[in-house]
């Protein structure tokens, strides 16, 4: 099983939801070998919801180009509402991950009920 979900959200922008509690650096090479990353240039929006919660460090964006993710370009990112909806779908598809997350019991219950937190 991959430690992430990678989805194209618009031209040049890709959404990465971290399914693992490991650092993205642990699977950086796997990410850089994804066809979408190897064949394009753009921005990778990283959602660290399971380890950072819904705080200011949840979203980070960084640039990538032809298979190289430029970690040094990482910055906090202010998300759009559709990213929350996308995250909700990913979480519901991988609900087993909620048990070991930083989320409270109430937050986990809301997600399972289909509510954004």
Secondary structure, 3 states (H helix, E strand, C coil): CCCEEEEEEECCEEEEEECCCCCHHHHHHHHHCCHHHHCCEEEEEEECHHHHCCCCCCEEEEEEECCEEEEEEEEECCCCHHHHHHHHHHHHHCHHHHHHCCCCHHHHHHHHCCCCC
